[in-house]
């Protein structure tokens, strides 16, 4: 079955739930993905360009979920293509028709400093979930 990389904007409460339950949900789970032939103007058919657009859109969504003065967090996950549906409003926005289990998550991306640029998001391995949660509690 084909796999799709999705970027999921998270907040501190969602991270705690992920640590305690081992999954993100309930479905549908909203995120962003680099799906082929994006209808959004300005997003071409280059894989890297679409991937960056999806990652950037998830980081923007994460900013809206971050309480004032906290860092954005985005999870990168690999899910079955069959559970991914493009949302009508945006070329990268998707809905996942299933919960996302912790083993599906590849990494976390978190602001180096609150309110930083997308390029300043730091990479954390999925095994560092507790470290990511600790960074949000600073």
VOPAGU-2260 file (C-alpha; in pm, 1 decimal, decimal comma):
REM VOPAGU-2260
SITE   aa  ch    i         X         Y         Z
SITE  UNK   A    0       0,0       0,0       0,0
SITE  UNK   A    1     140,0     346,9     -89,4
SITE  UNK   A    2     255,7     567,2     198,4
SITE  UNK   A    3     212,1     945,7     222,7
SITE  UNK   A    4     420,6    1177,5     442,6
SITE  UNK   A    5     189,1    1412,8     632,1
SITE  UNK   A    6     270,1    1707,7     853,8
SITE  UNK   A    7      50,0    1747,6    1158,7
SITE  UNK   A    8      36,9    2075,4    1355,0
SITE  UNK   A    9      26,8    2001,2    1727,4
SITE  UNK   A   10     -25,6    2181,8    2056,4
SITE  UNK   A   11      93,4    2093,7    2409,1
SITE  UNK   A   12    -229,3    1912,7    2502,4
SITE  UNK   A   13    -215,4    1697,9    2188,5
SITE  UNK   A   14     146,1    1603,2    2262,6
SITE  UNK   A   15      50,4    1494,5    2615,1
SITE  UNK   A   16    -235,3    1287,2    2476,5
SITE  UNK   A   17       3,5    1128,8    2226,8
SITE  UNK   A   18     243,5    1035,8    2506,5
SITE  UNK   A   19     -35,1     892,0    2723,9
SITE  UNK   A   20    -247,4     713,5    2462,2
SITE  UNK   A   21       6,5     640,3    2188,9
SITE  UNK   A   22    -201,7     801,8    1915,8
SITE  UNK   A   23    -325,6    1128,7    1767,5
SITE  UNK   A   24    -697,8    1147,5    1720,9
SITE  UNK   A   25    -987,3    1107,3    1709,3
SITE  UNK   A   26   -1035,8    1096,4    1334,0
SITE  UNK   A   27   -1046,9    1298,1    1125,1
SITE  UNK   A   28    -697,1    1429,4    1193,7
SITE  UNK   A   29    -611,0    1749,8    1006,0
SITE  UNK   A   30    -272,7    1807,8     850,6
SITE  UNK   A   31     -85,0    1886,7     532,2
SITE  UNK   A   32      68,9    1664,2     266,9
SITE  UNK   A   33     261,6    1696,9     -57,8
SITE  UNK   A   34       4,1    1538,3    -282,7
SITE  UNK   A   35      69,5    1533,9    -656,6
SITE  UNK   A   36     -86,2    1794,3    -885,7
SITE  UNK   A   37    -175,8    2049,0    -621,5
SITE  UNK   A   38    -459,6    2277,9    -730,7
SITE  UNK   A   39    -318,1    2569,1    -525,7
SITE  UNK   A   40    -161,2    2838,0    -746,0
SITE  UNK   A   41     211,4    2869,5    -693,5
SITE  UNK   A   42     269,9    2508,0    -595,0
SITE  UNK   A   43     429,3    2322,9    -881,4
SITE  UNK   A   44     475,8    1955,1    -949,4
SITE  UNK   A   45     828,7    1937,6    -809,5
SITE  UNK   A   46     832,4    1691,6    -515,7
SITE  UNK   A   47    1059,8    1904,6    -296,4
SITE  UNK   A   48     857,3    2218,7    -365,4
SITE  UNK   A   49     531,1    2046,7    -269,7
SITE  UNK   A   50     693,2    1893,9      39,5
SITE  UNK   A   51     820,4    2232,6     157,6
SITE  UNK   A   52     479,7    2393,4      92,9
SITE  UNK   A   53     307,3    2124,1     303,7
SITE  UNK   A   54     562,7    2152,8     585,6
SITE  UNK   A   55     536,6    2534,4     584,5
SITE  UNK   A   56     155,8    2523,0     590,6
SITE  UNK   A   57     164,1    2286,3     889,2
SITE  UNK   A   58     405,9    2521,1    1068,6
SITE  UNK   A   59     165,5    2811,5    1003,8
SITE  UNK   A   60    -123,4    2608,3    1144,0
SITE  UNK   A   61      89,1    2513,7    1444,7
SITE  UNK   A   62     146,7    2885,4    1516,5
SITE  UNK   A   63    -229,1    2924,0    1555,4
SITE  UNK   A   64    -236,0    2636,7    1805,1
SITE  UNK   A   65      62,8    2754,1    2011,1
SITE  UNK   A   66     -33,4    2945,0    2325,2
SITE  UNK   A   67     122,8    3292,1    2342,7
SITE  UNK   A   68     495,9    3273,9    2395,7
SITE  UNK   A   69     530,9    2903,3    2318,6
SITE  UNK   A   70     692,6    2718,3    2034,2
SITE  UNK   A   71     525,2    2563,9    1729,6
SITE  UNK   A   72     533,2    2187,1    1695,8
SITE  UNK   A   73     479,2    1980,8    1380,6
SITE  UNK   A   74     483,9    1600,9    1363,5
SITE  UNK   A   75     592,0    1423,7    1044,0
SITE  UNK   A   76     408,7    1095,5     995,9
SITE  UNK   A   77     393,3     826,8     728,2
SITE  UNK   A   78      39,6     700,1     674,8
SITE  UNK   A   79    -140,3     480,5     424,2
SITE  UNK   A   80    -247,8     683,7     121,0
SITE  UNK   A   81    -596,6     532,0     143,9
SITE  UNK   A   82    -673,3     729,1     463,7
SITE  UNK   A   83    -563,2    1067,5     321,4
SITE  UNK   A   84    -820,1    1297,5     161,5
SITE  UNK   A   85    -737,0    1639,1      16,0
SITE  UNK   A   86    -938,1    1920,4     175,4
SITE  UNK   A   87   -1103,1    2157,2     -70,8
SITE  UNK   A   88    -979,5    2483,8      78,2
SITE  UNK   A   89    -602,9    2447,0      26,3
SITE  UNK   A   90    -370,0    2252,4    -198,0
SITE  UNK   A   91    -177,1    2096,3      91,0
SITE  UNK   A   92    -453,6    2059,5     352,4
SITE  UNK   A   93    -564,5    1701,4     413,5
SITE  UNK   A   94    -784,6    1501,1     647,2
SITE  UNK   A   95    -679,6    1160,3     773,0
SITE  UNK   A   96    -969,5     923,2     822,4
SITE  UNK   A   97    -797,5     737,5    1102,9
SITE  UNK   A   98    -605,7     804,9    1420,7
SITE  UNK   A   99    -228,4     831,7    1382,0
SITE  UNK   A  100     -46,5     577,7    1597,7
SITE  UNK   A  101     286,9     678,0    1752,3
SITE  UNK   A  102     480,7     422,6    1541,9
SITE  UNK   A  103     363,1     609,7    1228,4
SITE  UNK   A  104     532,8     931,1    1345,3
SITE  UNK   A  105     885,5     977,0    1210,2
SITE  UNK   A  106     987,4    1302,8    1377,4
SITE  UNK   A  107     888,4    1625,6    1545,7
SITE  UNK   A  108     983,2    1977,1    1440,7
SITE  UNK   A  109     983,6    2252,1    1703,8
SITE  UNK   A  110    1076,0    2621,0    1703,6
SITE  UNK   A  111    1428,6    2694,2    1816,1
SITE  UNK   A  112    1280,8    3010,2    1972,1
SITE  UNK   A  113     911,4    3096,9    2008,3
SITE  UNK   A  114     787,4    3284,2    1700,5
SITE  UNK   A  115    1084,8    3185,1    1486,3
SITE  UNK   A  116    1099,1    3134,6    1112,5
SITE  UNK   A  117     997,5    2808,6     943,2
SITE  UNK   A  118    1362,7    2747,9     855,7
SITE  UNK   A  119    1448,0    2759,0    1227,3
SITE  UNK   A  120    1238,0    2457,1    1323,7
SITE  UNK   A  121    1456,4    2197,8    1493,4
SITE  UNK   A  122    1429,2    1825,7    1419,7
SITE  UNK   A  123    1363,8    1572,7    1698,8
SITE  UNK   A  124    1338,4    1197,7    1660,5
SITE  UNK   A  125    1008,2    1039,9    1765,9
SITE  UNK   A  126    1189,0     878,3    2061,0
SITE  UNK   A  127    1247,8    1231,3    2195,9
SITE  UNK   A  128     877,5    1302,1    2259,3
SITE  UNK   A  129     939,4    1370,9    2627,7
SITE  UNK   A  130    1212,2    1622,1    2535,8
SITE  UNK   A  131     975,4    1802,8    2298,7
SITE  UNK   A  132     708,8    1821,2    2570,9
SITE  UNK   A  133     968,1    1953,3    2816,2
SITE  UNK   A  134    1071,9    2227,1    2572,7
SITE  UNK   A  135     711,2    2347,0    2556,2
SITE  UNK   A  136     696,0    2367,2    2933,8
SITE  UNK   A  137     987,5    2610,7    2961,4
